[in-house]
Amino acid sequence: MKTTILDLKVGQNALIRQFADFDATCKLLTMGLLPNSRVELVRKAPFGGALYIRMQNHLIAMRENEAASVEIEVL
């Protein structure tokens, strides 16, 4: 089983390893999420809302389906 951003707890850090969904990959790369980038989960909105991650002092919001396509390595 692959670990994704959805598996992180608030405050946990991880390294992005790869993307599983081709359609979401283009959008995520455009937002600056690159392989080997360090990310931190800042907040999970209730009821399946957006996830907020911090990457290099930038806050990025993403949907659950986008977060599920980002495979990570927890630090």
C-alpha positions as CSV (number, residue, x, y, z in Angstrom):
1,M,0.0,0.0,0.0
2,K,1.3,3.4,-1.0
3,T,1.4,6.3,1.5
4,T,-0.2,9.5,0.3
5,I,-0.8,13.0,1.7
6,L,-4.1,11.8,2.9
7,D,-2.3,9.5,5.4
8,L,-0.5,12.4,7.1
9,K,-1.5,13.8,10.5
10,V,-1.5,17.5,11.1
11,G,2.0,18.7,11.7
12,Q,3.7,15.7,10.0
13,N,6.3,16.2,7.3
14,A,7.0,14.2,4.2
15,L,8.9,14.0,1.0
16,I,7.0,13.8,-2.3
17,R,8.1,10.7,-4.1
18,Q,5.8,10.4,-7.2
19,F,2.3,11.1,-8.5
20,A,-0.2,8.3,-9.2
21,D,-2.9,10.1,-11.2
22,F,-1.8,11.6,-14.6
23,D,-4.7,14.1,-14.7
24,A,-3.9,15.6,-11.3
25,T,-0.1,15.5,-11.9
26,C,-0.1,18.4,-14.3
27,K,-2.0,20.6,-11.9
28,L,0.1,19.7,-8.9
29,L,3.4,20.3,-10.8
30,T,2.0,23.7,-11.9
31,M,1.3,24.5,-8.3
32,G,5.0,23.7,-7.4
33,L,4.7,20.3,-6.0
34,L,7.8,18.5,-7.3
35,P,9.3,15.1,-6.5
36,N,11.7,15.3,-3.5
37,S,10.0,18.4,-2.2
38,R,9.3,18.6,1.5
39,V,5.7,19.2,2.6
40,E,3.9,19.6,5.9
41,L,0.2,18.9,6.5
42,V,-1.1,22.1,8.1
43,R,-4.9,21.5,8.3
44,K,-7.6,19.1,7.1
45,A,-11.0,20.7,6.6
46,P,-13.9,18.8,8.0
47,F,-16.4,16.7,6.0
48,G,-13.9,15.8,3.2
49,G,-13.0,19.4,2.4
50,A,-9.6,20.7,1.3
51,L,-6.2,19.8,2.8
52,Y,-3.8,22.6,3.5
53,I,-0.1,21.8,3.1
54,R,3.0,24.0,3.6
55,M,5.8,23.8,1.1
56,Q,8.7,26.3,1.3
57,N,6.7,28.9,3.3
58,H,3.7,28.6,0.8
59,L,0.3,27.3,1.8
60,I,-1.4,25.2,-0.8
61,A,-4.9,23.9,-0.7
62,M,-5.8,20.7,-2.5
63,R,-8.8,18.4,-2.8
64,E,-8.8,14.9,-1.4
65,N,-8.6,13.2,-4.8
66,E,-5.5,15.3,-5.6
67,A,-3.9,14.5,-2.2
68,A,-4.6,10.8,-2.8
69,S,-2.5,10.9,-6.0
70,V,0.6,12.3,-4.3
71,E,2.8,9.4,-3.0
72,I,5.0,10.4,-0.1
73,E,7.7,9.2,2.3
74,V,6.9,10.3,5.9
75,L,9.8,11.9,7.7
